[in-house]
Every structure is written in C-alpha cells, then in structure tokens.
Amino acid sequence: MVALLLAGASIPAGADATASAEGGASSAEAVSQQTNPANPDQREQEIVVTGQLLRETQPEYQLDQQGIQSYGVSTIDDLVGEVEGELGEDQEPLILVNGERVNDLSDIGGYPVEALQQVKVLPRGSAVKLGGSTGQRVISLTLVRHMRAVTLTAAPKIATEGDWHSERGEGLLTFIQNNTRANLALRVRDESSLLESDRNVIQPELLTPYAIGGNIVSYPDVGGEIDPLLSAAAGQTVTVAPVPMGSNPTLADFAADANNPAVTDIGDFRTLRPKLRNFDLNGTASTRLAPWLTADAGFRLDHAISHSLDGLPSALFVLSPANPFSPFSTEVGLADYGPNPLCSRSQNDSAEAKLAFNGRFGRWISNLTFHYTELKTSFTTDEQTTFSTIAIPETVNPFSTDLLDLIGIASDRSNSRTTNSEAQASATGPSLALPAGPVQTTIEGRLSWYGIHSESNFSSSINRNLHRDQQSIRGAIDVPLTSRDNGFLPQAGDLDATAEYSLAHYSDAGSLTSYGFGLNWDPFSALSLRASIEKTATPASIQLLGNPVIVIPEVRVFDPLTGQTVDVSEIQGGNPSLKPETDRIHRLSALARLDPALNLVLNAEYTETDGRNYISSLPPASLPVMLAFPDRYVRDASGTLVSVDFRPVNFESHQQKMLRWGLSMRAKLIGGTILRKSSGSSKAEPGQGQQTPAGRPATYFQLTANHTMVFSDRLLIRPGLGSVDLLGGGALGIGGGQVRHQIDSTAALTSGGIGARIGVTWRSKSSLDTSIDGLGDTLHFSPLMLINFRLFADARRFVPSSAWAKGLRFTVDVVNATDQRQKVRNSAGMTPIEYQPAYRDPIGRTIELEIRKVF
C-alpha cells in the first residue's frame, strides 16, 4: 500500500490543467508561445499536453490571463475568493495546480496572480473522479512555466465618514521554474478602533445620571428631591446637581448648577470596532523528486491582537450627613463614572506545517500528506465586581478623594492551546474497464489527533482538557454509463454515476458514517445536468467543545421580550455536551452553454438541506429561542435582562429549500461590438490575442448575475415545540430573519491593463418577531443594496517606455459606494437603539488605494 501511495508520476509539466484533471495522459503535444506576465518582454516555450484517458468535463467557468486581470486582485487566494463568491460556493473546492491535487488553497494562495496562466472551474460533482467528494467543485489552476518576481503592495483605507482607517502591506517572493516553485508571503494588516461617539450612537437612557466627576442625587429614592436646604438655596426643587470644582464645595456651589447635571457620552469609551493588528507569514515550495514523485511543503505563522473598550465602571456612592465634608442635611447619593474605560484584549498565535507527496503508479495517482497545526489564544477583560451602593466612610472627603478605588475591578483571563496532527493517504485510479470507459476509484485513509487545553478564571476557575483521536476510511467511485467518445449509447450523451462512503471513528463521539450519490448527465455538449444526495455526520469541533469560558461585560443587546436595548454580561466559550451534527443535502443543477462566442452560460441549482442536531450559538435576539432556553437569559427582579449565555447548543433540526440561478458571460469587444468566432473556426475574427488589428489593446467585458430564492427555512428548537419560520419573523440573530431573495452581480470592463469592476448585492426585506409589554410586535428590516467599485490601471499603459512603470499598478477600491445602511423599524415606526445604522454597519463607505509593484 505504501508503495502504491508513493509511486507514480505526475502529469507532465505544463500540461493543460483540465486534461490533467480528467486523468489524461498525453496523446499529442503542441508547442505554443506564451508570454510571462511577470516579464511581458520575455517569451517562453510552453508544452501544452492534450489527451484523454477519462471523458473530458467541460468547465462551468474559466478565465484566461485577461479574465484573471479583470478582477484587479493581488494574489491567487484573493482571486479564488472572488470566483467562489460569484458561484455562491458553500463547500471548499478541490484545488488542482498544473493538474496535481494540493491539500487546500493555502498551498498556492499566496502566489501573485501573475503566476497564473489559466483558471477553470469544473461543475459540482466533478471532484469524485479526482478523489474529492460528491458536492465538491474542482478549481483547476495552471501556472506559467517561468517566473522570478518580488511583489510589494501597500494599501491604505479610510472611511469617508472619518474616524477610522486601516493599512495593509504585502511582500511576495516568487520563483517558478518548470516543475519547481516556491513562494514566501508576508502580510501585515492594521485597523484603528472606531468609537460609538464617532458615529453619534444614541445611548440608552440612564435611570441613574452617572458622569465623570459625579452628580449628586437623592437617596435612596433616586430622582426625588435631594435636600430641602439645597432646593431653598436654588429657589427650585432640586433632583440632581453636578459636583462642582474644589475640595470643599458649599451648598451654594451645588445650587449654582442645580438640575443641570454633568453628562458623559459613554460612547467615547465604547468601541464599535476594536483596534486590530495581524501578521501572517506563509511559505510554500514544490518540486519533482523523481519522474514519478513530487513533493510539496509549506508553513504558516500568524499573529493577531485585538483591543476594545467596553464602557466605564460606575457606582452610586452614599454620603451621610454625618460626614464632616458633606454640606447636605440628608443622606445623598453620588453617581460617578470612573475615568478609565474597561478593556478587552485578545491575542491569537497559530503555526502550521505541511508535507505532501504526490505520485503515480501506472494510471493510479496517489497522495500522502502530513499536517500539523497549533493555535494559542488568550483573552483578558476588565470586569466590575461591585454593583451595589458603596458607603463613603465618614473620614473620607468625597470631593478630594478618588472614590473609584472603592469600586472592585478585576481582570479576568482565559487561555487555550489547540493542536491537530493528521496523516492522510489516498489513491485514485481506474479499477474496472466498462464499455463507456474506466471506473475511477478512490481509496482514502486518515488518522488524526486533536487536543485542547483551556483555563479560565471568569466567575470561577474552569480548566478543561479534551482529546480526540480519529480513524477514518473512505471510498469513492465514478462509473461511466454512456459515452459519446467511446461510442457506447452515444444517443444518450455522456452519463456517469458517482458514489462515496466513509466510516469515521472518534474517540469521544463513536463511529459516524457519511455517504453520497450523484448522477452527471451531459445529453449534449451545450447542456449539463447534475443530481446528488449527500449525508454527512460530524462531531462538534474540539474548539466548540473545549474553548474557555469568558464573560464580556457591558455588551449591548436587544431584548425581544421587552423591546429594550440593554447592556448585559455576555458569556462565550465551548460546550462539552454538544452532540454530533448530521446534514442531508439534496441537489439538482443544470448548466446551459448558450453562446460559446460570448462564453454565455446559464446555470441553476436547487438545494434541500436537512440538518439534525444543528449546532449554533444562541442568538442575542430571538424570541422563540429565548423562551426555549430561559436559563441562558438571566433577568433581575424587575425583569431586565442582565446576562446572556451565547455558548453553542444543539437545535433539533434546521431545514431549508432554496434555488440559485444566474448567468455569466465574457466577451471580447472591438469598437463597442462583440467579437465573434467565424463559422467552423476555433479562432476569433479578426485577429487573435492581445491586440486588435489596429494595434490597440483588446477590450473584454465580463458579467455575472445570480439570484437566490429561499422557498422555506425552518428551525425546530426542541421536540414538542413548534418550528420557527425564519422567513416569517423567526431569526437566529439580531440581523432579522432569512431574506427570501438575494441578487449578486458583477460586471467588469478591461483593456490592456486598465479596468473597472462593479459589484452589486441586493437583499430583500425581512422581519423579526418581538414582544413588548406582553404584546406581540414585529421589527421590519428594509431591503438593502450594496454597490462596490474597483478601478485599476497599470502605469506602463500610460508611460510604456518608462522603466519604473513596469509592473506598477494602482487600484482604487470603493466598498458600499452609496453608503447604504439597512433601516429597522418597529410597528410604531421607531428604531430600537440596538438597530441604529451605526450598529448595522459601523464603518460605512470605505475607499482603499492600493499601490502594487512587481519587480
């Protein structure tokens, strides 16, 4: 078995990725000239290998170098992320690089886009014949054969409303020489904090008028008359008075500003967005060790810190008339804010290492991978521990002494260390010859070891040590049933069936099985139909089970039971009682290639999802969930919400039915008209390549548009309870229920290094059921349209003879160009404090200028 896994040769260097993806070996070779985008003046010989051992799968989506350029992004992972967003991808794709499978996108994602020659996205279900799962797509990346480059990027970003900015920088060292490649990427990102006062957030009304410096109020009846003597001195009934300057204020000093309290905007001490800093170092390398064996290695180091402000500590101090420093004849209260805000700080440090071998033994390809990750996290938050009134000793002058020392403040801390070691081996190849073609078979085995150690001193000392071992085996087959190429029932087109089954044993969750079945039918070249049934069973991650318990004070939430916005203590962390989750997914999809000259494709996918023991964190604002888990929502004697436990739970089920359909196209334009292929020719007319007949750069137009319709979305919290309609007022979070319609579209126009791209997302209205004073009410969330722009230009387009302009690109990225924010109203037309626009989108419109140079 080991010999089988390590033996074998990869697809020859430079092989067409799709041919390789289909398991093709060369039957013919053609040599073509290819320009290296990192060095446009250099032309290189590339061997394009064609051939077919397996039936070719037509791509659902493909990009050449001009198409890649039209996105205006820097690295491969940026590009793949954009493509996945356009496709509505909900499952991690199988990634091929030059026809060879890599473990995940991080193995190649840090390379600059100039390293790419071509991108092809194969339809969902195509991954089975390559060792993937039933629901996976394949993203096939073809690299240029030669490249030596240093890429530097600097990108400042600002919010047009002000008070927020970020900076990111990136440095890439890239080397590609035939079958050997290496890349080192360093990324740095820094974001400033954004305060609630920066966005004029309206604060909840205080029952007690706390302020820095303090206000005198009546005691114990806050809001009543403070002292008849003070009222007489002021000539009016006094219910509040700011503390004047000086260490021995008189009654007249208090009367001077009677009923004009000191006010502190608590928004100056609460962050909408924390201050963030992140460093990421990623290195990968790949080379051929022998004609039958290649090796890939990689590492990643990441460091991230966050700092946020959680408001001010507050206390009501009681001043006795017996205190010699008190000018009052009655007992009074001093409502005071501490001057220093409560803070929360987090730090995450992760390390990752990979080693993989890819080989070929005859017509079988094999993979052996070793993977290790380690994550260390720490979280510290300041918490006020004294909430009752505090008596001022009679020997203490409250007007010359810092009373805040009497307020109990604790710094609670949690730490965790998570490790994961994994070894995986797989082999894929033909196992049986059928009239329609060979049966492609995959055998895969995996051994994993997980561990987490966490400790926390929030509210009480909690230490957890959890370990998990996993042993799993998986098998998959792709069976061709009819074939035009092989002449077996060609009238039926190309039809194949796929199946997979896996058995995994977890030391803490027992044995779990998963399976999948699929049918892929291409009745003719312009139409592809897919159907699949998948069932997956997975235990909760070790982090969801064992993360440390943390308590964050002064978190603002909306209480749907009372209609109030209140500041609560938020509990987060793991839940060791979580059960494994099971998902059943049924899919039907169709893809029609309407016009090859325009690359016009129409696609549709219908999905039914049924999740059992659905794992989710408890939402802060969901009336049905709040009623089903009353122990997670703690209230004081007056019914005010004071604590919410957001740790994840199992819901009984979550069922959804949805349809996503849309179109995409990419066409070459000349003089504003679409350039079409001549009849019977594979070449575009007139001309082929980068330049039009007049010598001007070719212009390309690209369009994608997708519409998602959700027909039903229901959540069953517990057996015996009615299901929650997420389309009809139920919700899993403060963002409102599920939207029924969403449209995502992009359009791009590029020409010789200059381009513009626009993205538009529209979401329909939604609602959230609430209860105010025992009466039902509904929050209405308005439709929302977001528009993003990206403009980019290569400097060499304007100064072609200048050496400094070579490889220099400027990009302007505008997010939320119209500065739209969702509006939320209750039945009375009012907006609850928690749903202010600044809470919905704190930053608003941003503009980023990226300066990028490839040396």
HELIX and SHEET records of a PDB file:
HELIX    1   1 VAL A    2  LEU A    6  1                                   5    
HELIX    2   2 ALA A   17  ALA A   21  1                                   5    
HELIX    3   3 GLN A   65  GLN A   69  1                                   5    
HELIX    4   4 ILE A   76  LEU A   87  1                                  12    
HELIX    5   5 LEU A  105  ASP A  107  5                                   3    
HELIX    6   6 VAL A  113  ALA A  115  5                                   3    
HELIX    7   7 VAL A  128  LEU A  130  5                                   3    
HELIX    8   8 GLU A  196  ARG A  199  5                                   4    
HELIX    9   9 PRO A  228  ALA A  234  1                                   7    
HELIX   10  10 LEU A  251  ALA A  256  1                                   6    
HELIX   11  11 ILE A  266  PHE A  269  5                                   4    
HELIX   12  12 LEU A  403  LEU A  406  5                                   4    
HELIX   13  13 PRO A  490  ALA A  492  5                                   3    
HELIX   14  14 ILE A  542  GLY A  546  1                                   5    
HELIX   15  15 PRO A  596  LEU A  598  5                                   3    
HELIX   16  16 LEU A  623  ALA A  628  1                                   6    
HELIX   17  17 PRO A  630  ARG A  632  5                                   3    
HELIX   18  18 ALA A  795  ARG A  797  5                                   3    
HELIX   19  19 ILE A  833  TYR A  835  5                                   3    
HELIX   20  20 PRO A  837  ARG A  840  1                                   4    
SHEET    1   A 2 ALA A  28  ASN A  36  0                                        
SHEET    2   A 2 ASN A  39  THR A  50 -1                                        
SHEET    1   B 5 TYR A  61  LEU A  63  0                                        
SHEET    2   B 5 LEU A 116  LEU A 122 -1                                        
SHEET    3   B 5 VAL A 138  LEU A 143 -1                                        
SHEET    4   B 5 LEU A  94  VAL A  97  1                                        
SHEET    5   B 5 GLU A 100  ARG A 101 -1                                        
SHEET    1   C24 THR A 673  ILE A 674  0                                        
SHEET    2   C24 VAL A 649  ILE A 670 -1                                        
SHEET    3   C24 LEU A 600  SER A 616 -1                                        
SHEET    4   C24 GLU A 581  ASP A 595 -1                                        
SHEET    5   C24 LEU A 527  THR A 538 -1                                        
SHEET    6   C24 GLY A 510  PHE A 524 -1                                        
SHEET    7   C24 ASP A 494  TYR A 506 -1                                        
SHEET    8   C24 ILE A 462  THR A 482 -1                                        
SHEET    9   C24 GLY A 437  SER A 456 -1                                        
SHEET   10   C24 ILE A 409  LEU A 434 -1                                        
SHEET   11   C24 TRP A 364  GLN A 384 -1                                        
SHEET   12   C24 CYS A 343  PHE A 361 -1                                        
SHEET   13   C24 LEU A 293  LEU A 309 -1                                        
SHEET   14   C24 LYS A 275  ALA A 290 -1                                        
SHEET   15   C24 THR A 180  GLU A 191 -1                                        
SHEET   16   C24 HIS A 165  GLN A 177 -1                                        
SHEET   17   C24 HIS A 146  ALA A 159 -1                                        
SHEET   18   C24 THR A 846  VAL A 854 -1                                        
SHEET   19   C24 LEU A 808  VAL A 815 -1                                        
SHEET   20   C24 LEU A 784  ASP A 794 -1                                        
SHEET   21   C24 ILE A 754  ARG A 763 -1                                        
SHEET   22   C24 HIS A 741  SER A 751 -1                                        
SHEET   23   C24 THR A 699  LEU A 716 -1                                        
SHEET   24   C24 VAL A 724  ASP A 725 -1                                        
SHEET    1   D 2 LEU A 194  LEU A 195  0                                        
SHEET    2   D 2 THR A 271  ARG A 273 -1                                        
SHEET    1   E 5 VAL A 240  PRO A 242  0                                        
SHEET    2   E 5 ASN A 215  SER A 218 -1                                        
SHEET    3   E 5 VAL A 332  TYR A 337 -1                                        
SHEET    4   E 5 SER A 314  LEU A 319 -1                                        
SHEET    5   E 5 ILE A 390  ALA A 391  1                                        
SHEET    1   F 4 ILE A 550  ASP A 559  0                                        
SHEET    2   F 4 GLN A 564  GLN A 572 -1                                        
SHEET    3   F 4 LEU A 641  ASP A 645  1                                        
SHEET    4   F 4 TYR A 633  ARG A 635 -1                                        
SHEET    1   G 3 SER A 766  ILE A 772  0                                        
SHEET    2   G 3 LEU A 775  PHE A 781 -1                                        
SHEET    3   G 3 VAL A 824  ARG A 825 -1                                        
END                                                                             
